[in-house]
Each structure stands twice: as C-alpha cells, then as structure tokens.
Amino acid sequence: MKLRTLEIALEGLEGFGTPDPRTEQYSTPAVLAARLLHHAHLLGDIGGRVVCDLGCGTGILACGAALLGAARVVGVELDPEALTAAKRNAAHLEAEVAFVHGDVRDRGLIEGLGQFDTVIMNPPFGAQDPHADRPFIDAALALAPVVYGIFNTGSIPFLGAYTVGKAEIEFVIGGIFPLKRTFPFHRHDMVEIGVEIVRIRRLHGA
Ligand code: SAH
C-alpha cells in the first residue's frame, strides 16, 4: 500500500469524543501515523508481524498496522470511551484488531499479553505528568524487540539515557504535531509541536 493511500484511509477516522487532558489524549494526525507505519513496514516490522499498539486511543496506529498486513494487532488502552471509538474505526476500515482495556503500568496485564515483534505507540508526551512516557517505554521493551514511538523533539538524549544498556535508539524522522485547541487551558487555536519518530531496538540479552 502506498503512503498516500494509507494516509487517506486513516484521515477519515474518528478522534476522541471528549479528550481527557490528564492522559494527554491527542490523536496522531493521519499524515504522521502513516509515516511511522510506512517506515516501519519498509523495514519489515509490520507486514506479517505481530504488533502491539500501546495507548491505542481511537486506534489509528493499530488500524493502520492491520491495513498494512500485520499478522495480528493488539491495541491496549485505558479509556473505555476511546476503545469504543477505536472499535468503530476498525470496523469502518475492516481492520482486524484485538482491543484490550487496561493500563500499561499494570505489569500483570503486560506479561499476560505475550510477546510481539513490534510495538507502535504515541505515548503521552509528559506535559501533564512529566514521567508519563516511562511506563510506556518499559512496557514496550518488555513486549517486543522493536519499538516505534512518537516523542517530543529533543527526547532522544533522554530516551538514550533511560534505556542505556537495554536498547539502542535510532532516529527515524522528524515531524510536526498540530495540536488543535482541545482543552480550556489551551491559549491558542492551534500550536505545532515538533516531534520525532524513533525506533528503539532492544539489545540482545537485555
Ligand atoms: N495512540 C493514539 C492515542 C495517543 S494519545 C493515537 O496515536 O492517536 C495517548 C493515549 O494513551 C490516550 O488514548 C490515553 O488514554 C492513553 N493512555 C495514557 N495513559 C495510559 C495508560 N497508563 N495505560 C493505557 N493507556 C494510556
């Protein structure tokens, strides 16, 4: 599937009905989601692979992975309302995704999910809770040897330090995350946040 075809398929999806600022519910724009997925697919990390989307929200990354021919896709999300929308999105695209209601901080839940080839995620950037992305990184590396994540520009040194001895960080691509006015504390109609798509590779024996 071409990048543009994937973008178009993902553009029509439903976002968060009532986004919750505490868990930083911002849907990944279709262009950015398609970039991440397409790049991962070209590197052999999506097609025919078992893929997990952590904090899948309304399911854009999970659904896109299924469209690209992942063997199995699981999406994990804390918010039941977002999961309901994710299920509608998957049905709309005829994408097969198993959605799991749960918290990525729940170790029992993560262990029970089994092993994956690839984790894809757009974790909270830590604007509300500065360490909100850490349990996502921990869970991702427990689940799969290869992880793609979207992080704020400038996060790579932190990611490197946080995963030192456990993983290698590879920069994939930079992008812009346009955040529309979503919450009352937002003072502008739109702000653009610089982001980096990063590939994290678990080191052997880690
Ligand atoms: N992956 C989606 C949503 C990104 S927003 C997309 O790319 O569009 C981050 C998502 O993580 C939100 O849906 C939020 O509800 C979820 N989330 C935040 N903390 C979580 C946790 N501890 N466990 C599971 N999901 C969580």
Residues whose N, C-alpha, C, O or C-beta is under 5 A from the ligand:
A	BS01	SAH	T23 E24 Q25 Y26 S27 T28 L54 G55 C56 G57 T58 I60 V76 E77 L78 D79 A82 G102 D103 V104 R105 N122 P123 P124
